[in-house]
Amino acid sequence: MSELKTQLETDMRAALKAQDKLTLGTLRMIITAIRNEEVAGKSARELDDAEVVKVLVKQAKQRREAAEAFRAGGREESAANELAEEAVIKRYLPTELTEAEVTALVRAAIAEGGFAGPRDMGKVMKAIGPQTAGRADGKLVSGIVKAALAE
């Protein structure tokens, strides 16, 4: 079992004892999403920490998008609840990279791989993918890569 999944389950039990409804509900949803991912596909498998982080990133993104939708519909209370759940999820994600750090990674990957021009965008994204996975928003990364390759 991955260390991160074990930590989530331990924290869920602690939230249950502390009667922290927000954290408890959020962790239950996350653990359910992880278990669903484990049984998805042809055969059941145990997720490693990197795969658990992918599930966490996906869950955080869903909360962020739901909050935006609630705001657009004028439901501020629901939006605030979704953002609170996202904050709980972010506790378990690696620290996010700043825009400057992503730019430095992109420039290093371009120089290292000798990439040039917009045609190589996919190659650059593949090269920096492992370094930015779960630590930077994909839209931000692709925007920086596109700008760097256009120079």
Secondary structure as GFF3:
##gff-version 3
##sequence-region A 1 151
A	DSSP	alpha_helix	3	18	.	.	.	ID=ss1
A	DSSP	alpha_helix	21	39	.	.	.	ID=ss2
A	DSSP	alpha_helix	49	72	.	.	.	ID=ss3
A	DSSP	alpha_helix	76	90	.	.	.	ID=ss4
A	DSSP	alpha_helix	99	113	.	.	.	ID=ss5
A	DSSP	three_ten_helix	118	120	.	.	.	ID=ss6
A	DSSP	alpha_helix	121	132	.	.	.	ID=ss7
A	DSSP	alpha_helix	138	150	.	.	.	ID=ss8
###
